């Protein structure tokens, strides 16, 4: 289990070196490397040396587990049987009548048309192999510790990895895993719940992580397998007496007026109170009893939040400045609203400057970027609401303008506070920062991020790699989930092409298997998947661009209306191919990325392609089904165009700016990575894929 996590997160594995009378032979090692090269991987020299200290039996077990993990990572663990086994040539050469009759036959019988795959020439594509390195248990624990220390929300996959690390940790290893402070409170709630679940927690160990009533509510939610972000209500479990005492004890020790904090989630606290029975411990947990009494009996209590809203309503700027400076983070988040509400913007900026050094790094970075882009004509405002579903909302940007000088002053105040903070960290020495990092966004919230071969931050732009043809793929399976049958499951893979102004050009889907304008083709519509099913789409980039196309929105539609979270398995990805008719239709070593589709929605948009710039815009988004149409690409054009425009114009803090701030504050900039002691780039040193490292150590 540990190696499975370590391999996926860091491309490393742990090998216990030992002396064996019959170590692994060079022939066995060479054969193993040849086999995993077909999956797109190889060993580093230190790992080659380490595995040769294993016995033949140990290596066989290690190799079997490694190959199984690698196959899952690239999507090669399942069989691929498309409707047309000689895709793409077969679809391009069939007559319209044959394609139509084959589809009707499949829809009526659920059987695939008869046909044998033609001989395919060998794959000429020489993909660069991903290197698997030798790691250690100490390094693995450090990786998990950084994940726990992240300054933003983490994904469900991250949570499962932390939970597994805690479960398998020896008692003495907990000190290596657990930091003294967990900055992001959602993470604190989940980690404490995991420790409790595995009987490794006590009030002394986890008490330091809980400062407010909401922190305790998050723990109760996580302990009940609910939403630790509190975006959705949780059905709380029936806590045992000792568990109730633990929760009430944590609540009792919280500072400040706990009743005010509890009022933020009043109804949930009332329900939780019915389970905790605080009145039974009135003498022991007096503050808890008083707080629950206020909530249950609706006793009057003046709150900070209520005062702020009232001041905004009456545009009382002086009261707002007084109230918001007491909570600098809230002042930063509502700064734009406050500046739009008054003509005394100089005083607002002055007040922000006095407390900016108390605002968290993630918030300062976002405020700085927000005001840097405040005057750009974008047309749309994009919101990613809190929750586990990867959804986005876009609305017209109708905010009044803010004076450019004020925006510049706010940006300067943010930068000054950040530079001062970063200067207190250990020196970097000579530092190289890659310009290409401008295309990669800073990881603030990974809560809804999907599990992928290589996870990246939503909105980032990746180079497409070599090859003129991009091949999208999806695989799904119907069956039993939590003891309930899914019924027939039909997932449709589609690709919609737009020009540079987001005008529709054409689409490829089950309703249009091949283009009459350029080289684009679909592998055929499969509508049932008891043993698993797959679909592919090939797009020849030059032919699309020559015809005037630029953007391609790749999408998956659950035609039979099951949300993806209710399927046994569903994933999608893409490959870059030079000669699409060669090799197998699914070639693992050409997989650029593979992403698990698990959202509680029926439409998924994993990526958008910019064919002119040859970049992949990582979207990992879900759409709500449009209620007046069947769930296919034609019925959701409006939502796709809106999301496409929003994601291609999205402006978020990027890694180049973040690392440049660190370089200015505690390093000496150099022109090449060879000159540097600290490297920040796309391929070497700290990369955009080191998400837990960035969130833990560079957003302090």
N, C-alpha and C positions, 0 to 999 in steps of 0.2 A: 504493500500500500504506500509506504513512504517513497519508494523509488518511482512509483506511478505518478505521484504528485510532483516530486522533484524533477522528473523528466519533462513533464508538461510545463512546469513553471520556469525552469532554468536550463533545460537541456543538459541536465547532469544526473548522474546516478551514484549511489554509494556502493563500493566494493570492499569487502573485508579482506585485506591482504593476508595471506598465510603461506607457509611453506608446505608444498605437497610433493610427495614422491613422484607422482605422475601428473604434472601440470598440463594445461591445455596446449595442444600442439599448434604449430603455425598453420597447419592445414585446416584444422577446425576453425581457427580464428579467421583465416582468409575466406573460408566458405561463409562464415557468419557475416563478415563485412560485405561480401558480394551480395548476399541475400537482403540485408537491410539497405543496401544502396538502391535496390529496386523500390524501396519505400521513400527514398530521398534523404537518407541519413548515413553517417559514418562515425567512427570512433576517433577521438583525439589520441595522440601518442601516449600520454599518461594513462588513459583508460585502457588502451591496448596492453600496456605493460602490466596494469593491475589485474586484468582478467586472466592473464597468462599464469598468475599465481594460483588460480582456482584449480580444483580437480575437474576431471571431465564431467562428472555428475553434477557438480555445483555450476559449472558453466552451462550445461544443458538446461538446467532449471532457470538460471539467470537469463539465458538467451530466449527461452520460450516466453517468459514473462515480458521481456523487453519487446519482442516482436508483437505480442498481443497489444501492448500499450501503444506502440508506434502505429499499428494498423488503425486503432480507434482514433488516434490523433489526426490522421490524414483521411479517414473515411474508408479505409481498405478492409475493414473487418466484416463487410457485408457483400453479398453477390450483386452484380449489376447486370440486369437483363432488360435492356430497353425494348420498346415495341419493335423497332427496326434494328436488327442486330448488325447491319452494315452501315450504321449511321456514321457520317452524314450523307455519304454518297447515295445510299438507297433512297432516302427521302427526296433528294434532289432529282433523281432519275425516274421515280415513279410518276405515273400519270395522275391527274387530279381524281379521275374515277377510281383508280386503285387505292389511293389514299382515303377516299371517302368510304369505299366498301370495307376496307380494313378497319376503319374506325367504327362503322356500324356493327361489324362482326364482333368486335371487342366489347362494345357497349351492351350487346344482346347476350353474349355468352361469358363475358369476363375472361375469355381466353385470348392469348396473343396470336396474331396472324402467323401462319406457318412460314418458316424461312430459315435458311442456314447462313451464318456469317461467311462472307467471302474471305479469301486469304488477304491479310493485311500486311503491308511491308513493315519491317522493324521500325521502332520509334527512333527518329534521328535526333530528337531533342536531347541535349546534354545539360540537364539541370544541375545547378550548383548544389552540392550535398550539404545538409545541415549537420554540424559537428556536435556529437554528444561527448561531454567532458566528464572527467572524474570529479566527484564531489565528496563531501564529508557530512557526518551527522551534525557537526557544529555549524557548518555553513547552511545546512537545511534548516536548523533551528533558528539561525539568524534571519533567513528568508521569511519564515513564519512570524518571527518577532517583528520584523519591519512591516509585514502585512497588518498585524495587530495595531501597530503604531501609526497606521495611515491617517492622514489628516482629512480624510473624506470617506464617504460610504464605500463599502466593498460589495462585490457581487455574491450571488448565491454559491457559485463555484468556490470563491475565496473562503466563504464561511465553512463549506464542507471540508476544504483543505485544512483550515484551522482546527476544526472539530476532530478530524482524523489525527492531526499532529498531537493534540491534547490527549486523545484516547490512547495513543501508542507511546506517549512520553513516560519515561521512568520518573519517579518522584523527584529525583535530584535534577532532572532536566527541566522542570517547570521554571526554575530561575532563569534558564536560558531562553525560554519561550515568552515569559511574561515580563513586560516592562513595568517600571514603577508607576507610569501614567499612561492611560489610553486616551488620547486627545479627543477622538471622535466618539461620542457617547453611544451611538448605535453599535459600534464595535465593542464597547465595554459591556453593553447589555448582552450581546451574543456570546462573548468570551466567558463571562461569568456564568451564563446558562450552560455552556458546554462544560465548564469545570464542575458545576453542580451535577450535571447529567452523568459524568464519569466519576463521581464521588471523589473529587479532588479539590473541593472548595470548602472554605469556612469564612466566617464573618471577618476575621483578621486578614485573610488573603484577598478577598474581593472588596472589602469595605472601602478601601482607598479609591476605588474607581467610581464611587457613587456620591455625587454632590448635591443633586436636586431630586425632587419628587419624580420628575419626568424620567430621570435615569432609572429609578426603581420601576416605573411603569414599563420601560423598555425591557428590563430584565424579566418581569412577569410575562410580557408578550413573548419574548424569546423562549422562556421556560415552557410556555404553552404551545410552542411550534407556530407562533403567529408572526405578524409583521413587525419586526423590531424598529422599522422606520416610523411606525404609528400612522402611516398613510391610510391603512385599513384597520378597522376594528378587529380585535382578537377575541375568540371564545376561550376564556381562561379555564385552565384545568382546575380540578379540585385539589388544592394544596393540602398536604399533610400538616399536622400541628407544628412540627419542627420547621417545616418549610414556611409556614405562615409567620412564625416567630422571626425567621431570617429576613423575610421581606419587610416586616414591620420594624425590625431592628435597623435595617438599612434606611428606611424612611425616617425613623426617629433621629438618626444622626445627621440628616441633611440640614444644611445651614439655611438661614433666611426664613421667610414666611412660607412654609410648605403649602399652606392652603391656597395661596395665590397661584403657585405653580400647578397645583392639582386642578384648579379651575380651568386650565387650558384644555383638559380632557375630562371634564366633569363627569359625563355619563359613564365613561370607562372606569373611572375611579369608584363611582357608586357601585357598579357591577363587581369590581374587584373587591370592594369593601364587604360586599355580601358574602364573599368567599373567605376573606381574611378574618372576619369577626374581630375588629379591633377592640370592641367593648369588653371582650374577655380578658384583655390585657391592659385595661384602663390605667392601672397603677404603674405598670412597667413602661408603657409607651403612651405617656400623657399627651405629647404633642400630636401624635397620630390621631388619638381620640378627638382632640379639639378640631383638627382639620377635617376629619370625616363628619363631625357634627355640623360644621359650616356648610359642607357640600350637601348633606342629606336634608337639612332643614332650611336651605336657601337663606342663610343668614347673610346680612349685608357685609360686603367687604370691598373696599376701594382698591382697585388693581392698577398696576403701572400701565398695562396694555390698554385698559379702558380709558385712562387719562390721556394716553397718546392719541387714540382715535378721536376723542372729543376735541383735543387741541387741533388736530388736522381738520376736523369738521368746521371749526370756527377760524381756521387759518391763524392761530395764535402762535406765531413763530417763536416768541421768546419763551413761552412755556414748552414748546417742542424742543428747543435747544437745551433747555434745562433738563427735561426728562430724558432725551435721547443720549446726552453726554454721560448719563449715569450708566448706560449700557452701550459702550462704543460699537460693538458689533451690530446692534440694531440701527444705530446712527448711520453706519456705513451702508447697510442694506437699503435704507430708506433715504439716502442722500439725494438721489435724483428727484424723488417725490418732494422732498423738503425744499430743494432749490427751485422747483417749479411752483411752489406754493407761496413764495415771498419775493419781494424786491430787494430784501436785505441779504443778498447772496454772499457779500463779503463777510458778514458776521457768521453765516453758516459755515463757510470755508474756514474761518478762524477757529470756530468751535471744533470742527473736525480735526484741524491741525493739532489741537491740544490733546486729543485722545487717540490719534491715529496709531501711535505705538502700542496701544492696547488692543488693536483689532487683529484678528488672526491673519496669518499669511495667505491662505486661500481667498479670504474675503478681500484683502488689499489687492491681490493680483486681479481679481475680477472687477473691482471698482476702477482700478487703473485702466484696464482694457476697455471697460464700458465707456468711460469719459474720453478715451482716445478715439473711439469710433462714434461718439455721440452725434457728430454733424455729418456723418456719411449717409447719403440717401439710400436706404436699404428697402423701404417699402413694407417690410414685414418685421414683426417682433416674434422671436421664437422662444417657446417655453418648454422645458422638460419637467413636467410635474413629478413631485416626489412619489415614489412607489416602485414596485418590482417589475412593472411592465414598461418596456422601452418605448414609451409614447412621446410624441411631441405635438405641440399646438402652435399654430402661426396665426397672428392677427395683424391687421394693418397698423403701421406705426404712426399714430396720430398725436404723439406727445409734442408739446410746444418746445421750441428751441431753448437752449441754455447758453448764455454768453460764452464765447470761445475762451475768453481770458479766465473765466471761472473754471472751465473744464481743464485748462492747462494748470491752474493752481492746484486742483484736486489731484491731478496726475502727479505733479511734483511732490505733493505731500505724501502720497502713497509710496512713491519711489524712495523718498528720503527715509521713511519708516522701514521699508524693506531693506535698504542698504545698511542701515544701522543695525538691524536684526541679524542679517547675514554676516556682517563683519565680526560678530561675536562667535561665529562657528570656526572650527579648525581651518587654518589656511589651506588653499588648494595648490599654491605654487604656480608654475607656468600652466596656463589653461587654454585649451582649444575648444571653440564652440562652432559646430558645423552650421552653416547658413541654411542647409536643408531642413533643419529642425523647425523653421518657421511654418512648415506644413503639418506639424504634429502638435496637437492640443495638449494642454496641461491636464492631468487626471484629477478632477475634483470629485466627481461622483461616479462610482462604478457599480452602484446598486443594481441597476438593470442590465449591466453588461452580460452578454451571452458568453458561454464557454466556447473557445475557439482554439485552432491550432496556434495562432499568434494573436493575442488580444491586443487591441489598440484602442485609443480613446475616440469616442464618437466625434465625427466631424474632421478627423485627421485625413490627410491625403497621402496615399502610398503610391510609389511608382509601379507601373503595371508589369514591368519585366519584359524579357525578349519574347518575340513571337507576334505574328500578325492576327492570330485567331484567339479569342478568349472563349473558353468553353465553361458555361455555367452547368452545375449539376445539383440535383437534389435527390435524396433517398428518404423514404418514410415507410412505416409499418403500422398495420392495424392489429388489434388483438385485445388483451386484457390489461387494464390499468386499475390498480387498487380494487381488484376483484370484479370490475365492471367491464363488459365488452364495449369496444369502441364502435362496433358496427363497421360498415363499409367506409373506407377513408379514401378520398380523392384529393390529392394535393396537386395543384397546377403551377408549373414553373413558367414565368413569363418574362419578357424583356421588352420594354417600351423605349423607342428612340425619339428624341426631341432635337430640334436645332438649337442654336446658341441662345435664342430668345425664349426657349421652352415652348415652342410651337410643335405640336404633334407631327411626327414624320411617318412612323409605322410601328407596328408591334409584332412580335413573334410569340405565339402561344398555341394552345390546343385549337384555337379557332383560326389560326393562320400559321401553318406548319413551315412555310417557306416564303421568303420575300421575292417579289417580282422586280424589286428595284436593286437589291444588292445581295451579297452572299451572306445570308442568315437563314438558319434552319433549326427546327425543333425535332426532337427524336420521337415524338408521338405521345398521345394522351393515354395514360394508364389510369383507370378509375377504381382499382381495387388492389389491396396490398396485403393479403393474408400472410405471404412469405416475404414481404418487402417489395417495394417498387421504386423505379428511378425514372427521371426525365433529364434530358440534356438540351442545351441550346448552344449553337455555335454562332459567333458573330465575327465576320472578317472586318477588321478595323478599317483598313484603307478604303474599302468599298462603301462603308457607311459614311466616313468623313468626306469622300469625294462627292457623295450625293447631297451633302449639306447637313448630315447628322452630327451631333456633338455629344449629347448626354444620353446615357442608357440607364434606365431604372430597372434593376433586377428585382423581381417580386415573387412571392409565393402566396397562393390563395387556397384556403381550405374550402373547396367547393362543397363538401358535404357538411360544412359548418362546425366541425369539431375544433375547439381551440387547441393550439399546438401543445400546451401543457398537459392535455389529456391524451396524448399519443404515446405509445411505447417508445418511439424514437423518430426523430425527424431532424435532418441536417441539410445544409446546403454549402456550396463553395464554388470556386472557380479554378480553372487551370489555364495556363498559357501554352499554346501549341503553335509550332511552326508549320507542321504538315498534319492537319487534323485527321486525314485518312489513314495515318500510320499508327502502329502500335495498338494497344487495347483502347477501347472507348474511354474507360477510366484508367488512367495511368497514375499511380500514387505519387511518383517522384516529380510529376509536373503540377501537383496541387499547390497553388499559391497560398490558399487559406481555406479552412473549413470551419463552419460556425454551426453550433447546435441551435435549433429553433425550438424554444420552449416557452415562449410568452403566452399569456392568457388572452390571445387575440386570434383572429382568423386570417389576417393579412400581415406578411412580414416583408420588409425591405432591407435585406442585409447590406447591400452596397449600391452605390451609384457610380457609373463610370464617366469620366470626362475623356472622350476619345481624342480630342485635339491635344490636350496636355498629357495624354497617356497616364492618367492617375486614377486610382481607385479611392473614392470617398467612402470612408467607413461610416455607415449609418446605423446599422444594427437597430432598426426601428420597427414599430408595429403601427398599423392603422386600424381604426374602427371601421367595421363593415358599413358601407353605405346601404341604408335600409330598403331602398326602392328598386334595387337591382339584384340579379344573381351575383354571387361572389366570384367575379372574374375580372380580367384587366379592363374590359370595356366599361364595366360598371363602377370603376374606381378611379377614372382619369382625373377628376377634380382633385381628389386627395393626393394623388401621386404628383401632379404638377405643383401643388402647394408645398409638399414636403421637399420636392426637388429644388424648387427655388429657395426655400428656407435653408436647406443644408448646404447648397453651393455658395450661399452668401453668408453663412454663419461665421461670426467673428468672435473667437474666444481667445483667452490668453494662450500663447504658444510656448513651446519648450525653449525656443531660441531666446525669447525675452527673459524667461525664468533663469536659464543658465547664464545669460549675460549679466544679470543682476548679481548672481553669485560670483562671477568672475571679477566684476568691478569691485565688489565688496571685500573679497578675500583671495584674489588671485592676480596673476599677471598675464594678460592676453598675449597669445602667440599666433602665428599665421598658419602653422601646419601641425597636425597631430604628432609628428615625429619630434617636434620641439617640446611637447607638452608633458607635464606630469599628471594632469587631470584632463581627460578627453571626454567630450560630450558630442556624440555624432549618431548617425543613423545606423552604422554597422559596428562601431567599436566603442569601448569605454562604457559610459552610461548611455543607453539607447532608449528610444521611445517605448520599447517593450519591457523595460525594467520598472514597471508601474509601481510595485510595492516599494522599491527603493526610492523612487522619486517622491511618492506620497509620504514616506516616513522621514527622509533625511534632507530633502531639498525644499520642503514646504513647512519647515519648522518655524 
